[in-house]
Amino acid sequence: MINANDKIKLEKFGMTHNQLQELRYHYVDRLVDNMSTKDLVQYVFDDMTQYVENQSDVEFLEDARNYWDDGFDDVVEEIKEFTDCDFKKPIEDRTPSNFNIGELD
């Protein structure tokens, strides 16, 4: 017996909920499998950038402290010095430092 949700999806899309979920899974699997390392690095970088930009300052700082652990204060001092220097590029004009990893393929 088909449930009401599956009936609606079947009429609208020609697939049940489970079939749509399988199609989603296989779409992502094929998409990722066909990406170059460089494309994967860029995707993760963009996704993580959006993630941290959407965090509250408190949440972000907690994650940063946990990541750098005892080195957090040193990193903050380096960032403060870098922020005030004249030679840095605007953030939107920079390339991630690990972006060339795809050249190893």
Secondary structure, 3 states (H helix, E strand, C coil): CCCHHHHHHHHHHCCCHHHHHHHHHHHHHHHHHCCCHHHHHHHHHHHHHHHHHHCCHHHHHHHHHHHHHHHHHHHHHHHHHHHCCCCCCCHHHCCCCCHHHHHHC
